[in-house]
């Protein structure tokens, strides 16, 4: 059960309504997950939406790698809502079913693409050890370039924050499904 009830349209202040509509516009008409929680603090909701939109819509990281990163973070945090939203997005971006199912089951995926293996290894290493070995960092920069490395690490941090919010407030998944064991 969600710890923070959704605000109904008649409960929104004009500022919340403006931000609600901006969030919904960038996310297929829905305001859920952490944004439904952040909406109670409009300035945070607005800035989180802007930051998330920059990462999702204006970044240069390949969408397939971006969605893979989100699944790795979501699985590490067992963030049900994030997994629910991004599993389909990862498939649409070209992440294979075998990779998705291995991540769900907490197994090392059978990667056919080196760039996916690199992103998986880097995000896993950073989340597990809380740092990156120099060789890992060097390999990432050599593969993605410095700017995309910064973008990947920024997005990893943003989605880690999202996962924390989802779990702390037990954000509901549509239909009350639990896509992660």
C-alpha positions, 0 to 999 in steps of 0.5 A: 500500500502506498504511503503517500496518497495521490493528490486528486485534481481538486486538491492541487494548488495552481502551482502543483497543477502547472507542474502536474501538467508539465510532468504528465506532458513528458510522461504520456499523460501520467504522473506516478512514481516519485513524481506523484510524491514530489508533487507535494513539494512543487519546487522539487517536483518541477526541478526533478522533472526538468532534470529527468527530462534532460537525461531522458530526452536530451542526452546523447547516450544510446537509448538502449544503454540508458534503459539498460542502466535503469533496469540495473538500478531498479533491480539492485534496489528492487524498485517495483515501479521503476522496473514496471515502467522501464522493462517495456521501454528497454525492450522497445529500445532493443535490450533483449528479453534474455538480458532483461530476464537475467537482470530480473533473476539477478543473474549475469546476463548473456550479452551479445553486445559489448557496450551493454556488458560494459554498462551493466558491469560499470553500474553494477560495480559502482552500486556494489563497491560504491566506487569504480576501479581505475581500469573500469573508469578508463575502459568506460571513458575509452568506450563512451567518451568523457561526456557520455561517461558523465551522462551515464554516471549522472543518470545512474545517480538520478535513477538511484535517487528515484529508486530510493523514493519509490521504495521509501514511500512504497510507490504503487505500481499500476494494477498492484503488480509486483514485477520483481520477485 
